[in-house]
Amino acid sequence: MFTGLIEEVCSVRSVQRSTGSMALTIDLGRLAGECRPGDSIAVNGVCLTITKLQGNLASFDVSPETTGRTSLGRLKPSSPVNIELSMKASDRFGGHFVQGHVDGTAIIQAIDRNGEFTDIKFSAGADLLDGMVLKGSVAVDGISLTISKLDQNGFSVAVIPQTLKRTTLGTAKIGDCINVENDIIIKAIKKRLDEILPKDRSLTADKLRQMGF
């Protein structure tokens, strides 16, 4: 479990690809001292397991499912990545529930700078957008953000200076592919509503009242 509060931007040291899978080595810097093999770490929002740790260098095995569903397959040596260690039971919960289970990817469509603040718009498919709500939480490359705008073609987030400074969003470019994880609470509610709502007629206020809403 993660919170979406990035602890460090680290650098990819090596990438080895083989039939859709990938072996990834990342220099964790100061965070390496808190890690050991078997630990879960969020890399650009993707939960990965440390398979080997040599000094500051952590190795990860990335499955074909992960390379196909996320942007990790685009990484190369020297690529910067957002890193968050898994949450301890005693930690302060400062972001939102982030599992590290990416739902899909989106593309940066526009970057509008307003002084020190930045609005970023992403284009995304209906499968992702259907699991979002305006002012709800979303993890973008592992960063806990709030959806400021939402339409049928994409969503936007307003990024504060601190986030720009401490994450890869500070150097993001139009056309970049990013990982998206929708809020697990919204996903759970949507799944339940899909199961109980009628498929053959419109939802009404009376029907909602009958179901206890």
C-alpha positions in Angstrom: 0.0 0.0 0.0 1.2 3.5 -0.9 0.0 7.1 -0.4 1.0 8.8 -3.7 3.5 11.1 -1.9 6.8 10.7 -3.8 9.9 10.3 -1.7 12.6 10.7 -4.3 13.1 11.0 -8.0 15.7 8.3 -8.8 17.6 7.3 -12.0 17.3 4.1 -14.0 20.8 2.5 -14.3 20.0 -0.4 -16.7 17.2 -2.1 -18.6 17.3 -5.6 -20.0 14.4 -6.8 -22.2 13.4 -10.3 -23.1 10.2 -11.5 -24.8 8.0 -8.8 -23.3 9.5 -9.0 -19.8 12.1 -6.7 -18.4 14.8 -6.6 -15.8 15.2 -3.1 -14.3 18.0 -1.7 -12.1 17.4 1.6 -10.3 19.8 3.7 -8.2 17.7 4.3 -5.0 20.2 6.7 -3.5 19.4 7.5 0.2 16.3 5.3 0.1 18.4 2.1 -0.3 19.3 2.1 3.3 15.6 1.5 4.2 15.2 -1.4 1.8 15.9 -5.1 1.5 15.2 -7.8 -1.1 11.5 -8.7 -1.1 10.3 -5.2 -0.3 7.6 -3.6 -2.5 8.4 -0.2 -4.0 6.3 2.0 -6.3 8.2 2.9 -9.5 6.3 5.6 -11.4 3.2 4.3 -9.6 3.8 0.6 -10.4 4.3 -1.7 -7.4 7.4 -3.8 -8.0 9.4 -6.2 -5.8 13.1 -5.8 -5.1 14.8 -9.0 -6.3 18.4 -7.9 -5.5 20.0 -5.0 -3.7 23.7 -4.2 -4.1 24.6 -0.9 -2.4 22.2 1.7 -3.7 21.3 -0.4 -6.8 18.0 -2.2 -6.6 16.9 -4.8 -9.2 13.3 -5.6 -10.3 11.7 -8.2 -12.6 8.9 -6.7 -14.7 6.4 -9.1 -16.2 4.9 -8.9 -19.7 1.6 -7.9 -18.1 3.2 -4.9 -16.4 5.2 -3.8 -19.5 2.0 -4.1 -21.6 -0.3 -2.2 -19.2 2.1 0.5 -18.0 4.7 2.9 -19.3 7.6 1.1 -17.7 8.4 -0.6 -21.0 9.5 2.8 -22.3 12.2 3.3 -19.7 15.8 3.5 -20.6 19.1 4.0 -18.8 19.1 7.5 -17.1 15.3 7.8 -17.2 14.1 9.6 -14.0 11.4 7.7 -12.0 9.2 8.6 -9.1 9.9 6.4 -6.1 7.8 5.7 -3.0 8.5 3.0 -0.4 5.6 1.0 0.9 3.6 2.6 3.7 4.3 1.6 7.3 1.4 1.0 9.7 2.7 3.9 11.8 3.0 6.4 9.0 0.9 9.5 8.6 -1.6 9.1 5.7 -1.0 12.2 3.6 -2.2 11.3 0.1 -4.9 8.7 -0.8 -5.0 4.9 -1.0 -2.7 3.9 -3.8 -2.2 0.2 -4.5 0.5 0.4 -7.2 -1.9 -1.5 -9.5 -2.0 0.7 -12.6 -5.3 0.8 -14.5 -3.8 2.1 -17.8 -1.9 4.9 -19.4 -2.7 8.5 -20.5 -0.9 11.0 -22.7 -0.1 14.6 -21.7 -2.1 16.8 -24.1 -1.4 20.2 -22.7 0.7 22.0 -20.1 -0.5 25.4 -19.0 1.8 27.3 -16.6 0.2 30.0 -14.4 3.1 31.5 -12.5 4.5 28.8 -10.2 1.5 26.6 -10.7 0.8 24.3 -13.6 -2.4 22.8 -15.1 -1.8 19.5 -17.0 -4.4 18.0 -19.3 -4.2 14.3 -20.2 -6.0 12.4 -23.0 -7.3 9.0 -21.8 -9.6 6.2 -22.9 -13.2 5.7 -21.8 -12.2 2.8 -19.6 -10.0 5.1 -17.4 -12.3 8.1 -17.5 -15.3 6.0 -16.5 -13.6 5.3 -13.1 -13.0 9.0 -12.3 -15.0 11.7 -10.6 -14.5 15.5 -10.6 -12.5 16.5 -7.5 -11.7 12.9 -6.8 -8.2 11.4 -6.4 -6.0 9.9 -9.1 -2.4 8.6 -9.1 -0.4 9.9 -12.0 3.0 8.2 -12.3 2.4 7.4 -8.6 1.7 11.0 -7.6 -1.5 11.6 -5.6 -3.4 14.4 -7.4 -6.9 15.8 -7.5 -8.9 15.8 -10.7 -9.7 19.4 -11.5 -11.5 18.9 -14.9 -13.1 15.9 -16.5 -14.7 15.4 -19.9 -15.3 12.6 -22.4 -11.8 13.0 -23.9 -9.6 13.4 -20.8 -8.9 14.9 -17.4 -6.8 17.7 -15.9 -4.9 18.2 -12.7 -3.6 21.4 -11.0 0.0 20.8 -9.8 1.5 22.9 -7.0 5.1 24.1 -7.1 6.2 21.5 -4.4 5.0 18.6 -6.5 6.6 20.0 -9.7 9.9 20.3 -7.8 9.9 16.9 -6.1 8.5 14.7 -9.0 9.0 14.0 -12.7 6.0 16.2 -13.5 8.4 19.2 -13.3 10.2 18.1 -16.5 7.2 16.4 -18.2 6.5 17.2 -21.9 3.5 17.2 -24.1 3.2 13.7 -25.6 4.6 11.9 -22.6 2.9 8.6 -21.6 2.1 8.4 -17.9 0.7 5.7 -15.6 -2.8 6.1 -14.2 -4.4 4.4 -11.1 -7.9 5.4 -10.3 -9.0 5.7 -6.7 -9.8 2.2 -5.3 -12.8 3.6 -3.4 -14.4 4.9 -6.6 -13.6 1.7 -8.4 -15.2 -0.4 -5.6 -18.4 1.8 -5.6 -18.7 1.7 -9.4 -18.3 -2.1 -9.4 -21.1 -2.5 -6.9 -23.4 0.0 -8.7 -22.8 -1.8 -12.0 -23.9 -5.0 -10.3 -27.1 -3.6 -8.7 -28.3 -1.0 -11.1 -30.8 -2.0 -13.8 -29.2 -2.4 -17.3 -32.4 -1.9 -19.2 -33.9 1.4 -17.9 -32.7 4.8 -16.8 -31.7 5.6 -13.2 -34.2 7.8 -11.4 -34.2 9.6 -8.0 -37.0 7.3 -6.9 -34.9 4.2 -7.7 -32.0 5.6 -5.8 -34.2 6.2 -2.7 -35.5 2.6 -3.0 -31.9 1.4 -2.9 -31.1 3.4 0.2 -29.1 6.3 -1.3 
